[in-house]
Amino acid sequence: MSTTSDPAHPADALKAQASEAVRKVSESLNDQANHLRDTAASARYNTQDFIENNPWQSVAIAAGIGFLVGIIVARR
């Protein structure tokens, strides 16, 4: 009996292809998550540095954003 006529052989091939596709997607998602984590850490560091070096400007920016959000919420 030949393995090419074995009905389980195509299923095994499909299972292997699906497993490889899942591995590639998982690897890609992990790479993207690591990149996003690095970007977020960099943004956090830069924000913290800005706040420490410009405290009053940071307070003014936060107050301005709060004011704008208040106006938008009050209109609804």
VOKOL-327085 format. One record per atom (N, C-alpha, C): atom name; x, y, z; residue in one letter; residue number from 1. Coordinates in nm, 3 decimals, decimal comma, padded with zeros to 5 digits. Last residue first. Layout:
N
<keba at="CA" xx="X" yy="Y" zz="Z" aa="A" i="NUM"/>
...
//
This chain:
76
<keba at="N" xx="-02,274" yy="06,782" zz="02,495" aa="R" i="76"/>
<keba at="CA" xx="-02,357" yy="06,664" zz="02,468" aa="R" i="76"/>
<keba at="C" xx="-02,473" yy="06,654" zz="02,561" aa="R" i="76"/>
<keba at="N" xx="-02,126" yy="06,993" zz="02,583" aa="R" i="75"/>
<keba at="CA" xx="-02,208" yy="07,013" zz="02,464" aa="R" i="75"/>
<keba at="C" xx="-02,303" yy="06,896" zz="02,439" aa="R" i="75"/>
<keba at="N" xx="-01,973" yy="06,894" zz="02,792" aa="A" i="74"/>
<keba at="CA" xx="-02,086" yy="06,982" zz="02,824" aa="A" i="74"/>
<keba at="C" xx="-02,177" yy="07,004" zz="02,703" aa="A" i="74"/>
<keba at="N" xx="-01,772" yy="06,754" zz="02,658" aa="V" i="73"/>
<keba at="CA" xx="-01,870" yy="06,679" zz="02,736" aa="V" i="73"/>
<keba at="C" xx="-01,993" yy="06,765" zz="02,766" aa="V" i="73"/>
<keba at="N" xx="-01,627" yy="06,970" zz="02,550" aa="I" i="72"/>
<keba at="CA" xx="-01,687" yy="06,868" zz="02,462" aa="I" i="72"/>
<keba at="C" xx="-01,794" yy="06,790" zz="02,535" aa="I" i="72"/>
<keba at="N" xx="-01,548" yy="07,106" zz="02,781" aa="I" i="71"/>
<keba at="CA" xx="-01,633" yy="07,172" zz="02,681" aa="I" i="71"/>
<keba at="C" xx="-01,702" yy="07,070" zz="02,594" aa="I" i="71"/>
<keba at="N" xx="-01,388" yy="06,908" zz="02,903" aa="G" i="70"/>
<keba at="CA" xx="-01,506" yy="06,960" zz="02,970" aa="G" i="70"/>
<keba at="C" xx="-01,602" yy="07,029" zz="02,874" aa="G" i="70"/>
<keba at="N" xx="-01,183" yy="06,886" zz="02,717" aa="V" i="69"/>
<keba at="CA" xx="-01,270" yy="06,770" zz="02,740" aa="V" i="69"/>
<keba at="C" xx="-01,398" yy="06,816" zz="02,810" aa="V" i="69"/>
<keba at="N" xx="-01,071" yy="07,143" zz="02,750" aa="L" i="68"/>
<keba at="CA" xx="-01,130" yy="07,103" zz="02,622" aa="L" i="68"/>
<keba at="C" xx="-01,223" yy="06,983" zz="02,637" aa="L" i="68"/>
<keba at="N" xx="-00,984" yy="07,125" zz="03,019" aa="F" i="67"/>
<keba at="CA" xx="-01,080" yy="07,228" zz="02,978" aa="F" i="67"/>
<keba at="C" xx="-01,149" yy="07,189" zz="02,849" aa="F" i="67"/>
<keba at="N" xx="-00,796" yy="06,919" zz="03,000" aa="G" i="66"/>
<keba at="CA" xx="-00,914" yy="06,903" zz="03,084" aa="G" i="66"/>
<keba at="C" xx="-01,023" yy="07,002" zz="03,048" aa="G" i="66"/>
<keba at="N" xx="-00,609" yy="07,045" zz="02,837" aa="I" i="65"/>
<keba at="CA" xx="-00,677" yy="06,926" zz="02,788" aa="I" i="65"/>
<keba at="C" xx="-00,805" yy="06,901" zz="02,870" aa="I" i="65"/>
<keba at="N" xx="-00,532" yy="07,251" zz="03,014" aa="G" i="64"/>
<keba at="CA" xx="-00,591" yy="07,283" zz="02,883" aa="G" i="64"/>
<keba at="C" xx="-00,667" yy="07,164" zz="02,826" aa="G" i="64"/>
<keba at="N" xx="-00,422" yy="07,104" zz="03,224" aa="A" i="63"/>
<keba at="CA" xx="-00,539" yy="07,189" zz="03,248" aa="A" i="63"/>
<keba at="C" xx="-00,609" yy="07,223" zz="03,117" aa="A" i="63"/>
<keba at="N" xx="-00,204" yy="06,986" zz="03,091" aa="A" i="62"/>
<keba at="CA" xx="-00,309" yy="06,901" zz="03,149" aa="A" i="62"/>
<keba at="C" xx="-00,436" yy="06,981" zz="03,175" aa="A" i="62"/>
<keba at="N" xx="-00,060" yy="07,219" zz="03,026" aa="I" i="61"/>
<keba at="CA" xx="-00,109" yy="07,131" zz="02,919" aa="I" i="61"/>
<keba at="C" xx="-00,223" yy="07,044" zz="02,972" aa="I" i="61"/>
<keba at="N" xx="-00,002" yy="07,314" zz="03,285" aa="A" i="60"/>
<keba at="CA" xx="-00,080" yy="07,396" zz="03,193" aa="A" i="60"/>
<keba at="C" xx="-00,138" yy="07,310" zz="03,080" aa="A" i="60"/>
<keba at="N" xx="00,157" yy="07,106" zz="03,382" aa="V" i="59"/>
<keba at="CA" xx="00,031" yy="07,138" zz="03,450" aa="V" i="59"/>
<keba at="C" xx="-00,059" yy="07,219" zz="03,358" aa="V" i="59"/>
<keba at="N" xx="00,371" yy="07,128" zz="03,203" aa="S" i="58"/>
<keba at="CA" xx="00,293" yy="07,004" zz="03,207" aa="S" i="58"/>
<keba at="C" xx="00,158" yy="07,028" zz="03,274" aa="S" i="58"/>
<keba at="N" xx="00,472" yy="07,375" zz="03,276" aa="Q" i="57"/>
<keba at="CA" xx="00,419" yy="07,359" zz="03,140" aa="Q" i="57"/>
<keba at="C" xx="00,332" yy="07,232" zz="03,133" aa="Q" i="57"/>
<keba at="N" xx="00,560" yy="07,308" zz="03,530" aa="W" i="56"/>
<keba at="CA" xx="00,451" yy="07,404" zz="03,514" aa="W" i="56"/>
<keba at="C" xx="00,390" yy="07,398" zz="03,375" aa="W" i="56"/>
<keba at="N" xx="00,767" yy="07,112" zz="03,482" aa="P" i="55"/>
<keba at="CA" xx="00,647" yy="07,081" zz="03,561" aa="P" i="55"/>
<keba at="C" xx="00,532" yy="07,179" zz="03,539" aa="P" i="55"/>
<keba at="N" xx="00,980" yy="07,009" zz="03,295" aa="N" i="54"/>
<keba at="CA" xx="00,889" yy="07,122" zz="03,270" aa="N" i="54"/>
<keba at="C" xx="00,760" yy="07,104" zz="03,350" aa="N" i="54"/>
<keba at="N" xx="01,122" yy="06,786" zz="03,376" aa="N" i="53"/>
<keba at="CA" xx="01,198" yy="06,904" zz="03,335" aa="N" i="53"/>
<keba at="C" xx="01,110" yy="07,028" zz="03,315" aa="N" i="53"/>
<keba at="N" xx="00,924" yy="06,599" zz="03,437" aa="E" i="52"/>
<keba at="CA" xx="01,023" yy="06,633" zz="03,539" aa="E" i="52"/>
<keba at="C" xx="01,098" yy="06,761" zz="03,505" aa="E" i="52"/>
<keba at="N" xx="00,789" yy="06,586" zz="03,191" aa="I" i="51"/>
<keba at="CA" xx="00,719" yy="06,633" zz="03,310" aa="I" i="51"/>
<keba at="C" xx="00,817" yy="06,676" zz="03,419" aa="I" i="51"/>
<keba at="N" xx="00,989" yy="06,481" zz="03,024" aa="F" i="50"/>
<keba at="CA" xx="00,932" yy="06,613" zz="02,997" aa="F" i="50"/>
<keba at="C" xx="00,866" yy="06,670" zz="03,122" aa="F" i="50"/>
<keba at="N" xx="01,028" yy="06,229" zz="03,145" aa="D" i="49"/>
<keba at="CA" xx="01,139" yy="06,324" zz="03,136" aa="D" i="49"/>
<keba at="C" xx="01,087" yy="06,466" zz="03,113" aa="D" i="49"/>
<keba at="N" xx="00,777" yy="06,114" zz="03,102" aa="Q" i="48"/>
<keba at="CA" xx="00,826" yy="06,134" zz="03,238" aa="Q" i="48"/>
<keba at="C" xx="00,939" yy="06,237" zz="03,241" aa="Q" i="48"/>
<keba at="N" xx="00,781" yy="06,107" zz="02,821" aa="T" i="47"/>
<keba at="CA" xx="00,679" yy="06,184" zz="02,893" aa="T" i="47"/>
<keba at="C" xx="00,724" yy="06,215" zz="03,035" aa="T" i="47"/>
<keba at="N" xx="00,996" yy="05,934" zz="02,772" aa="N" i="46"/>
<keba at="CA" xx="01,000" yy="06,071" zz="02,722" aa="N" i="46"/>
<keba at="C" xx="00,899" yy="06,160" zz="02,794" aa="N" i="46"/>
<keba at="N" xx="00,898" yy="05,699" zz="02,898" aa="Y" i="45"/>
<keba at="CA" xx="01,023" yy="05,761" zz="02,944" aa="Y" i="45"/>
<keba at="C" xx="01,029" yy="05,908" zz="02,900" aa="Y" i="45"/>
<keba at="N" xx="00,671" yy="05,651" zz="02,741" aa="R" i="44"/>
<keba at="CA" xx="00,658" yy="05,672" zz="02,886" aa="R" i="44"/>
<keba at="C" xx="00,782" yy="05,743" zz="02,940" aa="R" i="44"/>
<keba at="N" xx="00,787" yy="05,610" zz="02,492" aa="A" i="43"/>
<keba at="CA" xx="00,695" yy="05,722" zz="02,510" aa="A" i="43"/>
<keba at="C" xx="00,679" yy="05,754" zz="02,659" aa="A" i="43"/>
<keba at="N" xx="00,933" yy="05,376" zz="02,552" aa="S" i="42"/>
<keba at="CA" xx="01,003" yy="05,497" zz="02,509" aa="S" i="42"/>
<keba at="C" xx="00,915" yy="05,620" zz="02,529" aa="S" i="42"/>
<keba at="N" xx="00,725" yy="05,203" zz="02,609" aa="A" i="41"/>
<keba at="CA" xx="00,825" yy="05,232" zz="02,713" aa="A" i="41"/>
<keba at="C" xx="00,901" yy="05,358" zz="02,679" aa="A" i="41"/>
<keba at="N" xx="00,597" yy="05,197" zz="02,361" aa="A" i="40"/>
<keba at="CA" xx="00,526" yy="05,249" zz="02,479" aa="A" i="40"/>
<keba at="C" xx="00,624" yy="05,286" zz="02,590" aa="A" i="40"/>
<keba at="N" xx="00,798" yy="05,074" zz="02,208" aa="T" i="39"/>
<keba at="CA" xx="00,751" yy="05,208" zz="02,173" aa="T" i="39"/>
<keba at="C" xx="00,680" yy="05,273" zz="02,292" aa="T" i="39"/>
<keba at="N" xx="00,815" yy="04,824" zz="02,334" aa="D" i="38"/>
<keba at="CA" xx="00,932" yy="04,912" zz="02,331" aa="D" i="38"/>
<keba at="C" xx="00,891" yy="05,057" zz="02,301" aa="D" i="38"/>
<keba at="N" xx="00,556" yy="04,729" zz="02,283" aa="R" i="37"/>
<keba at="CA" xx="00,602" yy="04,745" zz="02,422" aa="R" i="37"/>
<keba at="C" xx="00,721" yy="04,839" zz="02,428" aa="R" i="37"/>
<keba at="N" xx="00,562" yy="04,717" zz="02,005" aa="L" i="36"/>
<keba at="CA" xx="00,468" yy="04,808" zz="02,071" aa="L" i="36"/>
<keba at="C" xx="00,509" yy="04,833" zz="02,215" aa="L" i="36"/>
<keba at="N" xx="00,757" yy="04,517" zz="01,975" aa="H" i="35"/>
<keba at="CA" xx="00,780" yy="04,650" zz="01,918" aa="H" i="35"/>
<keba at="C" xx="00,689" yy="04,753" zz="01,986" aa="H" i="35"/>
<keba at="N" xx="00,626" yy="04,303" zz="02,102" aa="N" i="34"/>
<keba at="CA" xx="00,754" yy="04,352" zz="02,154" aa="N" i="34"/>
<keba at="C" xx="00,784" yy="04,492" zz="02,103" aa="N" i="34"/>
<keba at="N" xx="00,407" yy="04,278" zz="01,930" aa="A" i="33"/>
<keba at="CA" xx="00,385" yy="04,311" zz="02,071" aa="A" i="33"/>
<keba at="C" xx="00,513" yy="04,365" zz="02,134" aa="A" i="33"/>
<keba at="N" xx="00,535" yy="04,203" zz="01,693" aa="Q" i="32"/>
<keba at="CA" xx="00,461" yy="04,329" zz="01,698" aa="Q" i="32"/>
<keba at="C" xx="00,436" yy="04,372" zz="01,842" aa="Q" i="32"/>
<keba at="N" xx="00,640" yy="03,956" zz="01,774" aa="D" i="31"/>
<keba at="CA" xx="00,729" yy="04,062" zz="01,729" aa="D" i="31"/>
<keba at="C" xx="00,661" yy="04,198" zz="01,737" aa="D" i="31"/>
<keba at="N" xx="00,401" yy="03,819" zz="01,831" aa="N" i="30"/>
<keba at="CA" xx="00,498" yy="03,843" zz="01,938" aa="N" i="30"/>
<keba at="C" xx="00,596" yy="03,954" zz="01,899" aa="N" i="30"/>
<keba at="N" xx="00,289" yy="03,813" zz="01,575" aa="L" i="29"/>
<keba at="CA" xx="00,221" yy="03,886" zz="01,682" aa="L" i="29"/>
<keba at="C" xx="00,316" yy="03,915" zz="01,798" aa="L" i="29"/>
<keba at="N" xx="00,479" yy="03,650" zz="01,445" aa="S" i="28"/>
<keba at="CA" xx="00,456" yy="03,786" zz="01,399" aa="S" i="28"/>
<keba at="C" xx="00,389" yy="03,870" zz="01,508" aa="S" i="28"/>
<keba at="N" xx="00,447" yy="03,411" zz="01,588" aa="E" i="27"/>
<keba at="CA" xx="00,577" yy="03,479" zz="01,587" aa="E" i="27"/>
<keba at="C" xx="00,562" yy="03,626" zz="01,546" aa="E" i="27"/>
<keba at="N" xx="00,181" yy="03,354" zz="01,523" aa="S" i="26"/>
<keba at="CA" xx="00,220" yy="03,374" zz="01,662" aa="S" i="26"/>
<keba at="C" xx="00,352" yy="03,449" zz="01,672" aa="S" i="26"/>
<keba at="N" xx="00,207" yy="03,318" zz="01,248" aa="V" i="25"/>
<keba at="CA" xx="00,121" yy="03,425" zz="01,299" aa="V" i="25"/>
<keba at="C" xx="00,158" yy="03,457" zz="01,444" aa="V" i="25"/>
<keba at="N" xx="00,376" yy="03,092" zz="01,245" aa="K" i="24"/>
<keba at="CA" xx="00,418" yy="03,218" zz="01,182" aa="K" i="24"/>
<keba at="C" xx="00,338" yy="03,336" zz="01,234" aa="K" i="24"/>
<keba at="N" xx="00,217" yy="02,903" zz="01,379" aa="R" i="23"/>
<keba at="CA" xx="00,348" yy="02,940" zz="01,434" aa="R" i="23"/>
<keba at="C" xx="00,395" yy="03,074" zz="01,377" aa="R" i="23"/>
<keba at="N" xx="00,002" yy="02,886" zz="01,202" aa="V" i="22"/>
<keba at="CA" xx="-00,022" yy="02,934" zz="01,338" aa="V" i="22"/>
<keba at="C" xx="00,109" yy="02,980" zz="01,401" aa="V" i="22"/>
<keba at="N" xx="00,137" yy="02,775" zz="00,982" aa="A" i="21"/>
<keba at="CA" xx="00,072" yy="02,906" zz="00,970" aa="A" i="21"/>
<keba at="C" xx="00,047" yy="02,967" zz="01,107" aa="A" i="21"/>
<keba at="N" xx="00,214" yy="02,529" zz="01,091" aa="E" i="20"/>
<keba at="CA" xx="00,317" yy="02,624" zz="01,047" aa="E" i="20"/>
<keba at="C" xx="00,259" yy="02,765" zz="01,035" aa="E" i="20"/>
<keba at="N" xx="-00,038" yy="02,415" zz="01,130" aa="S" i="19"/>
<keba at="CA" xx="00,051" yy="02,435" zz="01,243" aa="S" i="19"/>
<keba at="C" xx="00,160" yy="02,537" zz="01,210" aa="S" i="19"/>
<keba at="N" xx="-00,128" yy="02,400" zz="00,868" aa="A" i="18"/>
<keba at="CA" xx="-00,200" yy="02,485" zz="00,964" aa="A" i="18"/>
<keba at="C" xx="-00,111" yy="02,515" zz="01,084" aa="A" i="18"/>
<keba at="N" xx="00,058" yy="02,218" zz="00,766" aa="Q" i="17"/>
<keba at="CA" xx="00,048" yy="02,353" zz="00,709" aa="Q" i="17"/>
<keba at="C" xx="-00,021" yy="02,447" zz="00,806" aa="Q" i="17"/>
<keba at="N" xx="-00,002" yy="01,994" zz="00,924" aa="A" i="16"/>
<keba at="CA" xx="00,132" yy="02,053" zz="00,929" aa="A" i="16"/>
<keba at="C" xx="00,132" yy="02,195" zz="00,875" aa="A" i="16"/>
<keba at="N" xx="-00,265" yy="01,948" zz="00,844" aa="K" i="15"/>
<keba at="CA" xx="-00,237" yy="01,976" zz="00,984" aa="K" i="15"/>
<keba at="C" xx="-00,100" yy="02,043" zz="00,999" aa="K" i="15"/>
<keba at="N" xx="-00,223" yy="01,887" zz="00,576" aa="L" i="14"/>
<keba at="CA" xx="-00,301" yy="02,007" zz="00,611" aa="L" i="14"/>
<keba at="C" xx="-00,275" yy="02,048" zz="00,756" aa="L" i="14"/>
<keba at="N" xx="-00,082" yy="01,649" zz="00,610" aa="A" i="13"/>
<keba at="CA" xx="-00,020" yy="01,761" zz="00,540" aa="A" i="13"/>
<keba at="C" xx="-00,092" yy="01,892" zz="00,574" aa="A" i="13"/>
<keba at="N" xx="-00,273" yy="01,493" zz="00,737" aa="D" i="12"/>
<keba at="CA" xx="-00,148" yy="01,523" zz="00,806" aa="D" i="12"/>
<keba at="C" xx="-00,078" yy="01,642" zz="00,743" aa="D" i="12"/>
<keba at="N" xx="-00,460" yy="01,480" zz="00,533" aa="A" i="11"/>
<keba at="CA" xx="-00,497" yy="01,544" zz="00,659" aa="A" i="11"/>
<keba at="C" xx="-00,372" yy="01,580" zz="00,739" aa="A" i="11"/>
<keba at="N" xx="-00,321" yy="01,336" zz="00,338" aa="P" i="10"/>
<keba at="CA" xx="-00,358" yy="01,476" zz="00,313" aa="P" i="10"/>
<keba at="C" xx="-00,397" yy="01,550" zz="00,441" aa="P" i="10"/>
<keba at="N" xx="-00,290" yy="01,086" zz="00,495" aa="H" i="9"/>
<keba at="CA" xx="-00,176" yy="01,166" zz="00,449" aa="H" i="9"/>
<keba at="C" xx="-00,214" yy="01,311" zz="00,416" aa="H" i="9"/>
<keba at="N" xx="-00,520" yy="00,945" zz="00,535" aa="A" i="8"/>
<keba at="CA" xx="-00,471" yy="01,025" zz="00,647" aa="A" i="8"/>
<keba at="C" xx="-00,359" yy="01,118" zz="00,603" aa="A" i="8"/>
<keba at="N" xx="-00,561" yy="00,791" zz="00,307" aa="P" i="7"/>
<keba at="CA" xx="-00,647" yy="00,908" zz="00,329" aa="P" i="7"/>
<keba at="C" xx="-00,600" yy="00,997" zz="00,445" aa="P" i="7"/>
<keba at="N" xx="-00,301" yy="00,691" zz="00,100" aa="D" i="6"/>
<keba at="CA" xx="-00,350" yy="00,685" zz="00,237" aa="D" i="6"/>
<keba at="C" xx="-00,436" yy="00,809" zz="00,265" aa="D" i="6"/>
<keba at="N" xx="-00,177" yy="00,718" zz="-00,134" aa="S" i="5"/>
<keba at="CA" xx="-00,319" yy="00,689" zz="-00,141" aa="S" i="5"/>
<keba at="C" xx="-00,382" yy="00,678" zz="-00,003" aa="S" i="5"/>
<keba at="N" xx="00,082" yy="00,765" zz="-00,056" aa="T" i="4"/>
<keba at="CA" xx="00,013" yy="00,873" zz="-00,125" aa="T" i="4"/>
<keba at="C" xx="-00,135" yy="00,846" zz="-00,137" aa="T" i="4"/>
<keba at="N" xx="00,179" yy="00,534" zz="00,051" aa="T" i="3"/>
<keba at="CA" xx="00,140" yy="00,638" zz="00,145" aa="T" i="3"/>
<keba at="C" xx="00,067" yy="00,752" zz="00,077" aa="T" i="3"/>
<keba at="N" xx="00,057" yy="00,222" zz="-00,083" aa="S" i="2"/>
<keba at="CA" xx="00,135" yy="00,344" zz="-00,096" aa="S" i="2"/>
<keba at="C" xx="00,087" yy="00,449" zz="00,003" aa="S" i="2"/>
<keba at="N" xx="00,083" yy="-00,118" zz="00,000" aa="M" i="1"/>
<keba at="CA" xx="00,000" yy="00,000" zz="00,000" aa="M" i="1"/>
<keba at="C" xx="00,088" yy="00,125" zz="00,000" aa="M" i="1"/>
//
